[in-house]
């Protein structure tokens, strides 16, 4: 069966959809993915899906081209993991059977609506689309890859800087309410440096200035892998002992790769964005009355400001000791 899965927006959302991709491929379906440019950068190294990616655009004109292209592909089934007005319109004019989770307005756009059950972790939520095929698989088999050239660049960086006890740390997030203060991260990094770890900060091109300013606050020299491609970020994290960061794409990369992770949560809900009952992954959240929330900005994000570095370090150290106990 020829299937299109729609998963736009952020890298984390796409990573959490890859277990659905894996299972559809196991069921021998001819799978295509509609995503955005950043999603293409993640999937282009996938040995099976690299030539099955359709890139969507925010431009209205280009979106009309996308709709036309999808119509020409004559998909049997379209699974819409987004189910917003933009993707619903694509499904409406696709000529294919289309599936989304049930909301009253969606009946005007999709041929089929599925009952939704809150499974908690977003990756499990997306696997519910397997009901279409009478399949109840709940296996989280992520799909995430780096290229040989990505690996070579990262290996050169690590060798040049003589980095051995690698911890990757990602301190950025486009939403202020999910971004632990940079000065707190530096204090935490300095404590870990004293413990003998090599901290490598990561950032996309647009985030470099933020990280560079933060590193000026440090008492110690830390490493910075500037302007990494998605593939290089994957390659770097898969060589780490541990990844530390906000609830953002690098954390989801670590989870997908099976690399231990420690996440600092602000406004977002760990129930949806953190793998449950997995000893490789831990998190900390202050737990004040207004958490979680959906705010992108907050005048005084106490959920982050009142979560001090020493408090985070204490829980992190306990996690690390349990993780690496002989």
C-alpha contacts under 8 A as a table, 3 or more apart, distances in Angstrom:
res1	aa1	res2	aa2	distance
1	X	28	X	7.96
1	X	29	X	5.07
1	X	30	X	5.85
1	X	76	X	6.34
1	X	77	X	7.75
2	X	29	X	6.15
2	X	30	X	4.64
2	X	31	X	6.13
2	X	32	X	7.81
2	X	75	X	5.26
2	X	76	X	5.32
2	X	77	X	6.66
3	X	29	X	6.83
3	X	30	X	6.01
3	X	31	X	4.99
3	X	32	X	6.10
3	X	75	X	5.73
3	X	76	X	6.01
3	X	77	X	4.91
3	X	78	X	5.76
3	X	79	X	7.54
4	X	31	X	6.02
4	X	32	X	4.71
4	X	33	X	5.54
4	X	34	X	6.91
4	X	75	X	6.66
4	X	77	X	6.41
4	X	78	X	4.72
4	X	79	X	6.22
5	X	31	X	7.59
5	X	32	X	6.38
5	X	33	X	4.99
5	X	34	X	6.18
5	X	78	X	5.81
5	X	79	X	4.72
5	X	80	X	5.96
5	X	81	X	7.11
6	X	33	X	6.01
6	X	34	X	4.76
6	X	35	X	6.39
6	X	78	X	7.42
6	X	79	X	6.18
6	X	80	X	4.81
6	X	81	X	5.73
6	X	82	X	6.77
6	X	87	X	7.51
7	X	13	X	7.30
7	X	14	X	6.01
7	X	17	X	7.45
7	X	33	X	7.30
7	X	34	X	6.20
7	X	35	X	5.40
7	X	80	X	6.96
7	X	81	X	5.53
7	X	82	X	6.01
8	X	13	X	7.69
8	X	14	X	7.09
8	X	34	X	7.10
8	X	35	X	4.59
8	X	36	X	5.71
8	X	39	X	7.36
8	X	56	X	7.91
8	X	82	X	6.97
9	X	13	X	7.04
9	X	14	X	7.73
9	X	35	X	7.48
9	X	36	X	6.76
9	X	39	X	7.85
10	X	13	X	5.46
10	X	14	X	6.64
10	X	38	X	7.70
10	X	39	X	7.57
10	X	249	X	7.66
11	X	14	X	5.10
11	X	15	X	6.12
11	X	38	X	6.92
11	X	39	X	6.12
11	X	42	X	7.64
11	X	249	X	5.61
12	X	15	X	5.09
12	X	16	X	6.20
12	X	248	X	6.56
12	X	249	X	4.59
12	X	250	X	7.97
12	X	252	X	5.78
12	X	253	X	7.74
13	X	16	X	5.25
13	X	17	X	6.44
14	X	17	X	5.06
14	X	18	X	6.60
14	X	39	X	6.80
15	X	18	X	5.36
15	X	142	X	7.15
15	X	143	X	7.46
15	X	144	X	7.50
15	X	252	X	6.74
15	X	253	X	7.20
15	X	256	X	7.37
16	X	19	X	6.82
16	X	122	X	6.55
16	X	123	X	4.71
16	X	126	X	7.86
16	X	142	X	7.51
16	X	252	X	7.56
17	X	20	X	5.50
17	X	21	X	6.70
17	X	123	X	5.98
17	X	126	X	6.24
17	X	127	X	7.94
18	X	21	X	4.77
18	X	22	X	6.14
18	X	141	X	7.32
18	X	142	X	5.16
18	X	143	X	5.43
19	X	22	X	4.98
19	X	23	X	6.31
19	X	123	X	6.97
19	X	127	X	7.24
19	X	139	X	7.19
19	X	140	X	5.13
19	X	141	X	4.75
19	X	142	X	4.81
19	X	143	X	6.92
20	X	23	X	5.31
20	X	24	X	6.25
20	X	123	X	7.90
20	X	126	X	6.56
20	X	127	X	5.34
20	X	129	X	7.91
20	X	130	X	7.69
21	X	24	X	5.22
21	X	25	X	6.22
21	X	31	X	7.58
21	X	143	X	7.91
22	X	25	X	5.21
22	X	26	X	6.22
22	X	141	X	6.27
22	X	142	X	7.01
22	X	143	X	6.92
23	X	26	X	4.88
23	X	27	X	6.26
23	X	137	X	7.67
23	X	141	X	7.82
24	X	27	X	5.06
24	X	28	X	6.59
24	X	29	X	5.80
24	X	31	X	7.19
24	X	130	X	7.98
25	X	28	X	4.98
25	X	29	X	5.49
25	X	30	X	7.23
25	X	31	X	6.80
26	X	29	X	7.60
31	X	49	X	7.59
31	X	52	X	7.05
32	X	49	X	7.11
32	X	52	X	4.76
32	X	53	X	5.86
32	X	54	X	7.39
33	X	49	X	7.89
33	X	52	X	6.34
33	X	53	X	4.94
33	X	54	X	6.05
34	X	53	X	6.03
34	X	54	X	4.72
34	X	55	X	5.88
34	X	56	X	6.46
35	X	39	X	5.57
35	X	40	X	6.70
35	X	53	X	7.23
35	X	54	X	6.39
35	X	55	X	5.28
35	X	56	X	5.68
36	X	39	X	5.17
36	X	40	X	6.29
36	X	55	X	5.07
36	X	56	X	5.04
36	X	57	X	6.52
37	X	40	X	5.00
37	X	41	X	6.40
37	X	55	X	6.14
37	X	56	X	7.47
38	X	41	X	5.06
38	X	42	X	6.64
39	X	42	X	5.14
39	X	43	X	6.26
40	X	43	X	5.07
40	X	44	X	5.59
40	X	53	X	6.81
40	X	55	X	6.98
41	X	44	X	5.58
41	X	45	X	7.86
41	X	229	X	7.99
41	X	230	X	6.20
41	X	231	X	7.34
42	X	45	X	6.85
42	X	144	X	7.23
42	X	145	X	7.61
42	X	230	X	5.98
42	X	231	X	6.65
43	X	46	X	5.29
43	X	49	X	6.81
43	X	50	X	6.00
43	X	53	X	7.75
43	X	144	X	7.24
43	X	145	X	7.61
44	X	49	X	7.28
44	X	50	X	4.46
44	X	51	X	7.56
44	X	53	X	7.96
45	X	50	X	6.06
45	X	144	X	7.85
45	X	145	X	5.53
45	X	146	X	5.81
45	X	147	X	5.94
45	X	231	X	7.72
46	X	49	X	5.36
46	X	50	X	5.17
46	X	143	X	7.36
46	X	144	X	6.88
46	X	145	X	5.92
47	X	50	X	5.99
48	X	51	X	7.50
48	X	52	X	7.91
49	X	52	X	4.95
49	X	53	X	6.70
50	X	53	X	6.37
55	X	66	X	7.92
56	X	62	X	7.69
56	X	63	X	6.54
56	X	66	X	6.42
57	X	60	X	7.71
57	X	62	X	5.97
57	X	63	X	5.78
57	X	66	X	8.00
58	X	62	X	7.51
58	X	63	X	6.88
59	X	62	X	5.24
59	X	63	X	6.01
60	X	63	X	5.01
60	X	64	X	6.39
61	X	64	X	5.26
61	X	65	X	6.67
62	X	65	X	4.95
62	X	66	X	6.24
63	X	66	X	4.79
63	X	67	X	6.22
64	X	67	X	5.07
64	X	68	X	6.26
65	X	68	X	5.05
65	X	69	X	6.10
66	X	69	X	5.05
66	X	70	X	6.14
67	X	70	X	5.19
67	X	71	X	6.19
67	X	90	X	5.61
67	X	93	X	6.90
67	X	94	X	6.57
68	X	71	X	5.10
68	X	72	X	6.36
68	X	94	X	7.86
69	X	72	X	5.15
69	X	73	X	6.45
70	X	73	X	5.16
70	X	74	X	6.90
70	X	75	X	7.47
70	X	94	X	6.16
71	X	74	X	5.55
71	X	75	X	7.56
71	X	93	X	7.37
71	X	94	X	4.84
71	X	95	X	6.22
71	X	96	X	7.99
74	X	94	X	7.86
74	X	95	X	7.19
74	X	96	X	6.89
75	X	78	X	6.88
75	X	95	X	7.88
75	X	96	X	5.72
76	X	96	X	5.46
76	X	97	X	6.20
77	X	96	X	5.63
77	X	97	X	4.83
77	X	98	X	5.74
77	X	99	X	7.67
78	X	91	X	7.08
78	X	96	X	6.54
78	X	97	X	6.18
78	X	98	X	4.63
78	X	99	X	6.24
79	X	98	X	6.00
79	X	99	X	5.04
79	X	100	X	6.54
79	X	129	X	7.35
80	X	83	X	5.58
80	X	87	X	7.07
80	X	88	X	7.69
80	X	91	X	7.89
80	X	98	X	7.37
80	X	99	X	6.14
80	X	100	X	5.52
81	X	100	X	6.98
81	X	126	X	6.88
82	X	87	X	6.70
83	X	86	X	7.90
83	X	87	X	5.85
83	X	88	X	5.68
83	X	100	X	6.18
83	X	101	X	7.64
83	X	106	X	7.92
84	X	87	X	5.52
84	X	88	X	5.81
85	X	88	X	4.98
85	X	89	X	6.08
86	X	89	X	5.44
86	X	90	X	6.73
87	X	90	X	5.03
87	X	91	X	6.38
88	X	91	X	5.08
88	X	92	X	6.12
88	X	106	X	7.49
88	X	109	X	5.73
88	X	110	X	7.04
89	X	92	X	4.95
89	X	93	X	6.53
89	X	109	X	6.62
90	X	93	X	5.65
90	X	94	X	6.10
91	X	94	X	5.03
91	X	95	X	7.66
91	X	96	X	7.40
91	X	98	X	6.09
91	X	109	X	6.73
91	X	110	X	6.52
92	X	95	X	7.29
92	X	98	X	7.92
92	X	109	X	4.83
92	X	110	X	6.15
97	X	110	X	7.55
97	X	111	X	5.69
97	X	112	X	7.18
98	X	110	X	5.22
98	X	111	X	5.28
98	X	112	X	5.98
99	X	110	X	6.08
99	X	111	X	6.63
99	X	112	X	4.97
99	X	113	X	5.62
99	X	114	X	7.05
100	X	106	X	7.72
100	X	110	X	6.94
100	X	112	X	6.86
100	X	113	X	5.18
100	X	114	X	6.15
101	X	113	X	5.35
101	X	114	X	4.70
101	X	115	X	5.90
101	X	116	X	5.66
102	X	106	X	6.92
102	X	107	X	7.92
102	X	113	X	4.91
102	X	114	X	5.35
102	X	115	X	5.52
102	X	116	X	6.59
103	X	106	X	5.54
103	X	107	X	7.40
103	X	113	X	7.93
104	X	107	X	6.06
105	X	108	X	6.21
105	X	109	X	7.94
106	X	109	X	5.38
106	X	110	X	6.14
106	X	113	X	7.71
107	X	110	X	5.62
107	X	111	X	7.20
107	X	112	X	7.62
107	X	113	X	7.15
110	X	113	X	6.88
114	X	129	X	7.88
116	X	128	X	7.77
117	X	125	X	7.42
118	X	125	X	6.62
119	X	122	X	7.38
119	X	124	X	5.92
119	X	125	X	5.43
120	X	124	X	7.23
120	X	125	X	7.04
120	X	271	X	5.26
120	X	272	X	4.96
121	X	124	X	5.59
121	X	125	X	6.57
121	X	271	X	5.77
121	X	272	X	4.14
121	X	273	X	5.77
121	X	274	X	6.40
121	X	275	X	6.21
121	X	276	X	7.17
122	X	125	X	4.89
122	X	126	X	6.37
122	X	272	X	5.18
122	X	273	X	6.27
123	X	126	X	5.32
123	X	127	X	6.53
123	X	140	X	7.37
124	X	127	X	5.10
124	X	128	X	6.91
124	X	138	X	6.66
124	X	140	X	7.76
125	X	128	X	5.61
126	X	129	X	6.07
127	X	130	X	5.74
127	X	137	X	7.43
127	X	138	X	6.65
128	X	131	X	5.84
128	X	136	X	7.60
129	X	132	X	5.91
130	X	133	X	5.49
130	X	134	X	6.54
130	X	135	X	5.23
130	X	136	X	6.42
130	X	137	X	7.46
131	X	134	X	4.72
131	X	135	X	5.44
131	X	136	X	6.53
132	X	135	X	7.43
142	X	256	X	5.36
142	X	257	X	7.71
143	X	256	X	7.26
144	X	234	X	7.72
144	X	253	X	7.60
144	X	256	X	6.88
144	X	257	X	7.25
145	X	231	X	7.09
145	X	234	X	6.94
145	X	235	X	7.96
146	X	150	X	6.07
146	X	151	X	6.83
146	X	231	X	4.69
146	X	232	X	6.84
146	X	234	X	6.04
146	X	235	X	5.76
147	X	150	X	5.08
147	X	151	X	6.31
147	X	231	X	6.60
148	X	151	X	5.08
148	X	152	X	6.16
149	X	152	X	5.05
149	X	153	X	6.27
150	X	153	X	5.32
150	X	154	X	6.33
150	X	231	X	5.81
150	X	232	X	4.84
150	X	235	X	6.42
151	X	154	X	5.22
151	X	155	X	6.02
151	X	232	X	6.82
151	X	235	X	5.55
151	X	236	X	7.82
152	X	155	X	5.13
152	X	156	X	6.10
153	X	156	X	5.20
153	X	157	X	6.29
153	X	232	X	7.42
154	X	157	X	5.04
154	X	158	X	6.24
154	X	232	X	6.50
154	X	235	X	6.61
154	X	236	X	5.99
155	X	158	X	5.15
155	X	159	X	6.06
156	X	159	X	5.19
156	X	160	X	5.92
157	X	160	X	5.25
157	X	161	X	6.26
158	X	161	X	5.36
158	X	162	X	5.86
158	X	163	X	5.14
158	X	164	X	7.71
159	X	162	X	4.89
159	X	163	X	6.49
160	X	163	X	7.95
163	X	166	X	6.36
163	X	198	X	6.22
164	X	198	X	6.87
165	X	196	X	7.45
165	X	197	X	5.06
165	X	198	X	5.37
165	X	240	X	7.69
165	X	241	X	6.88
166	X	197	X	6.33
166	X	198	X	4.99
166	X	199	X	6.15
166	X	200	X	7.03
166	X	239	X	7.42
166	X	240	X	4.98
166	X	241	X	5.75
166	X	242	X	7.32
167	X	197	X	6.75
167	X	198	X	6.06
167	X	199	X	5.04
167	X	200	X	6.24
167	X	240	X	5.42
167	X	241	X	5.74
167	X	242	X	5.04
167	X	243	X	5.74
167	X	244	X	7.40
168	X	199	X	5.92
168	X	200	X	4.90
168	X	201	X	5.96
168	X	202	X	7.11
168	X	236	X	7.76
168	X	237	X	6.40
168	X	240	X	6.33
168	X	242	X	6.53
168	X	243	X	4.83
168	X	244	X	6.29
169	X	199	X	6.76
169	X	200	X	6.08
169	X	201	X	4.89
169	X	202	X	6.37
169	X	243	X	5.83
169	X	244	X	4.76
169	X	245	X	5.54
170	X	201	X	5.83
170	X	202	X	5.34
170	X	203	X	6.89
170	X	243	X	7.96
170	X	244	X	6.49
170	X	245	X	4.74
170	X	246	X	6.88
170	X	250	X	6.87
171	X	179	X	7.00
171	X	180	X	7.23
171	X	182	X	6.69
171	X	185	X	6.90
171	X	201	X	7.67
171	X	202	X	7.84
171	X	211	X	7.46
171	X	245	X	5.59
171	X	246	X	6.29
172	X	179	X	6.28
172	X	203	X	7.30
172	X	207	X	6.98
172	X	210	X	7.74
172	X	211	X	7.67
172	X	246	X	7.18
173	X	176	X	6.94
173	X	178	X	6.45
173	X	179	X	5.52
173	X	246	X	7.13
173	X	248	X	6.59
174	X	179	X	7.84
175	X	178	X	5.57
175	X	179	X	6.59
175	X	296	X	5.26
175	X	297	X	6.76
176	X	179	X	5.19
176	X	296	X	6.24
176	X	297	X	5.51
176	X	298	X	7.42
177	X	180	X	7.98
177	X	266	X	5.96
177	X	267	X	5.49
177	X	295	X	6.77
177	X	296	X	5.66
177	X	297	X	5.68
177	X	298	X	6.50
177	X	301	X	6.39
177	X	304	X	7.66
178	X	246	X	6.50
178	X	247	X	6.64
178	X	265	X	6.53
178	X	266	X	4.86
178	X	267	X	5.74
178	X	268	X	6.80
178	X	296	X	7.99
178	X	304	X	7.98
179	X	246	X	6.18
179	X	266	X	7.08
179	X	304	X	7.55
180	X	184	X	7.07
180	X	185	X	7.23
180	X	246	X	6.93
180	X	264	X	7.10
180	X	266	X	7.28
180	X	304	X	5.50
180	X	305	X	7.38
181	X	184	X	5.33
181	X	185	X	6.57
181	X	304	X	7.27
181	X	305	X	7.13
182	X	185	X	5.08
182	X	186	X	6.30
182	X	211	X	7.92
182	X	214	X	5.64
183	X	186	X	5.10
183	X	187	X	6.28
183	X	214	X	6.45
183	X	217	X	6.82
184	X	187	X	5.13
184	X	188	X	6.25
184	X	308	X	6.96
184	X	309	X	5.49
185	X	188	X	5.04
185	X	189	X	6.04
185	X	309	X	7.25
186	X	189	X	4.92
186	X	190	X	6.08
186	X	214	X	6.90
186	X	215	X	6.83
186	X	217	X	6.81
186	X	218	X	5.76
187	X	190	X	5.15
187	X	191	X	6.41
187	X	218	X	7.15
187	X	309	X	6.46
188	X	191	X	5.19
188	X	192	X	6.39
188	X	309	X	5.66
188	X	310	X	7.52
188	X	312	X	7.83
188	X	313	X	6.44
189	X	192	X	5.10
189	X	193	X	6.07
189	X	199	X	6.75
190	X	193	X	4.95
190	X	194	X	6.35
190	X	218	X	6.80
190	X	219	X	6.76
190	X	220	X	6.31
191	X	194	X	5.20
191	X	195	X	6.60
191	X	313	X	7.88
192	X	195	X	4.92
192	X	196	X	6.69
192	X	197	X	5.86
192	X	199	X	7.79
193	X	196	X	5.23
193	X	197	X	5.05
193	X	198	X	6.31
193	X	199	X	6.95
193	X	220	X	7.56
194	X	197	X	7.37
198	X	222	X	7.13
198	X	223	X	7.58
199	X	222	X	5.69
199	X	223	X	6.09
200	X	222	X	6.44
200	X	223	X	4.60
200	X	224	X	5.32
200	X	225	X	6.59
201	X	211	X	7.65
201	X	222	X	7.59
201	X	223	X	6.14
201	X	224	X	4.64
201	X	225	X	6.11
202	X	224	X	6.10
202	X	225	X	5.27
202	X	226	X	6.38
202	X	227	X	7.78
202	X	228	X	7.23
202	X	233	X	7.59
203	X	206	X	7.77
203	X	207	X	5.42
203	X	208	X	5.66
203	X	211	X	7.20
203	X	225	X	7.05
203	X	226	X	5.90
203	X	227	X	5.78
203	X	228	X	6.47
204	X	207	X	5.29
204	X	208	X	6.45
204	X	226	X	7.02
204	X	227	X	4.61
204	X	228	X	5.63
204	X	229	X	7.15
205	X	208	X	5.59
205	X	226	X	7.15
205	X	227	X	4.28
205	X	228	X	7.20
206	X	209	X	7.43
206	X	227	X	7.89
207	X	210	X	5.52
207	X	211	X	6.63
207	X	227	X	8.00
208	X	211	X	5.26
208	X	212	X	6.05
208	X	226	X	6.42
208	X	227	X	6.71
209	X	212	X	5.09
209	X	213	X	6.17
210	X	213	X	5.36
210	X	214	X	6.33
211	X	214	X	4.97
211	X	215	X	6.16
212	X	215	X	5.20
212	X	216	X	6.64
213	X	216	X	5.41
213	X	217	X	7.43
214	X	217	X	5.64
214	X	218	X	7.51
215	X	218	X	5.39
215	X	222	X	7.56
218	X	221	X	7.14
225	X	228	X	6.49
228	X	231	X	7.87
228	X	232	X	5.67
228	X	233	X	5.93
229	X	232	X	5.11
229	X	233	X	6.21
230	X	233	X	5.10
230	X	234	X	6.31
231	X	234	X	5.08
231	X	235	X	6.18
232	X	235	X	4.91
232	X	236	X	6.02
233	X	236	X	5.12
233	X	237	X	6.15
233	X	250	X	7.58
234	X	237	X	5.35
234	X	238	X	6.17
234	X	253	X	6.56
235	X	238	X	5.39
235	X	239	X	6.75
236	X	239	X	5.48
236	X	240	X	6.80
237	X	240	X	5.14
237	X	242	X	7.99
237	X	243	X	6.96
237	X	250	X	7.89
237	X	253	X	7.53
237	X	254	X	6.30
237	X	259	X	7.41
238	X	254	X	7.07
238	X	257	X	6.31
238	X	259	X	6.42
240	X	243	X	6.81
240	X	259	X	7.08
241	X	259	X	6.96
241	X	260	X	6.94
242	X	259	X	6.23
242	X	260	X	4.94
242	X	261	X	5.56
242	X	262	X	7.66
243	X	250	X	7.98
243	X	251	X	6.87
243	X	254	X	6.58
243	X	259	X	7.18
243	X	260	X	6.30
243	X	261	X	4.64
243	X	262	X	6.32
244	X	251	X	7.29
244	X	261	X	5.81
244	X	262	X	4.91
244	X	263	X	5.94
244	X	264	X	7.93
245	X	248	X	7.46
245	X	250	X	7.60
245	X	251	X	6.52
245	X	262	X	6.71
245	X	263	X	5.25
245	X	264	X	6.16
246	X	251	X	7.22
246	X	263	X	5.46
246	X	264	X	5.06
246	X	265	X	6.28
247	X	251	X	6.42
247	X	263	X	6.14
247	X	264	X	6.69
247	X	265	X	6.08
247	X	268	X	7.55
247	X	273	X	7.45
248	X	251	X	5.68
248	X	252	X	6.82
249	X	252	X	5.12
249	X	253	X	6.20
250	X	253	X	4.91
250	X	254	X	6.28
251	X	254	X	5.14
251	X	255	X	6.37
251	X	261	X	6.58
251	X	262	X	7.93
251	X	263	X	7.09
252	X	255	X	5.01
252	X	256	X	6.07
253	X	256	X	5.08
253	X	257	X	6.17
254	X	257	X	5.12
254	X	258	X	6.08
254	X	259	X	4.90
254	X	260	X	6.71
254	X	261	X	6.34
255	X	258	X	5.13
255	X	259	X	6.01
255	X	260	X	7.06
255	X	261	X	6.90
255	X	275	X	7.83
255	X	281	X	7.48
256	X	259	X	7.71
258	X	280	X	7.51
259	X	280	X	7.23
260	X	280	X	4.68
260	X	281	X	5.44
261	X	280	X	6.65
261	X	281	X	4.84
261	X	282	X	6.40
262	X	281	X	5.97
262	X	282	X	4.95
262	X	283	X	5.09
262	X	284	X	7.79
262	X	316	X	7.14
263	X	282	X	6.55
263	X	283	X	4.47
263	X	284	X	6.45
264	X	283	X	5.82
264	X	284	X	5.28
264	X	285	X	6.33
265	X	268	X	6.36
265	X	269	X	7.57
265	X	270	X	7.19
265	X	283	X	7.08
265	X	284	X	6.21
265	X	285	X	5.10
265	X	286	X	8.00
265	X	304	X	7.88
266	X	285	X	6.55
266	X	286	X	7.79
266	X	291	X	7.48
266	X	292	X	7.45
266	X	303	X	5.63
266	X	304	X	5.63
267	X	291	X	5.80
267	X	292	X	4.84
267	X	293	X	5.12
267	X	294	X	6.68
267	X	295	X	7.10
267	X	303	X	7.21
268	X	273	X	7.83
268	X	291	X	7.55
268	X	292	X	5.34
268	X	293	X	6.34
268	X	294	X	7.04
269	X	272	X	5.84
269	X	273	X	6.53
269	X	291	X	7.65
269	X	292	X	5.31
269	X	293	X	7.76
270	X	273	X	5.00
270	X	274	X	4.99
271	X	274	X	6.06
271	X	275	X	7.93
271	X	276	X	7.60
274	X	281	X	7.99
275	X	278	X	6.33
275	X	281	X	7.29
278	X	281	X	5.80
278	X	282	X	7.96
279	X	282	X	7.17
279	X	323	X	7.48
280	X	323	X	6.99
282	X	319	X	7.12
284	X	312	X	6.99
284	X	315	X	7.52
285	X	303	X	7.64
285	X	307	X	7.79
286	X	303	X	5.83
286	X	304	X	7.48
286	X	306	X	7.60
286	X	307	X	5.99
287	X	291	X	6.17
287	X	303	X	7.27
288	X	291	X	5.79
288	X	303	X	6.44
290	X	293	X	6.51
291	X	303	X	7.23
295	X	298	X	6.76
298	X	301	X	5.44
300	X	305	X	7.91
301	X	304	X	5.72
301	X	305	X	6.16
302	X	305	X	4.73
302	X	306	X	5.33
302	X	307	X	7.85
303	X	306	X	6.05
303	X	307	X	6.63
304	X	307	X	5.28
305	X	308	X	7.07
307	X	311	X	6.80
307	X	312	X	7.18
308	X	311	X	5.39
308	X	312	X	6.45
309	X	312	X	5.05
309	X	313	X	5.93
310	X	313	X	4.96
310	X	314	X	6.12
311	X	314	X	5.29
311	X	315	X	6.64
312	X	315	X	5.42
312	X	316	X	6.00
313	X	316	X	4.94
313	X	317	X	5.90
314	X	317	X	5.30
314	X	318	X	6.38
315	X	318	X	5.17
315	X	319	X	6.23
316	X	319	X	5.03
316	X	320	X	6.13
317	X	320	X	5.02
317	X	321	X	6.08
318	X	321	X	5.17
318	X	322	X	6.26
319	X	322	X	5.24
319	X	323	X	5.98
320	X	323	X	4.87
320	X	324	X	6.15
321	X	324	X	5.46
321	X	325	X	5.77
322	X	325	X	5.30
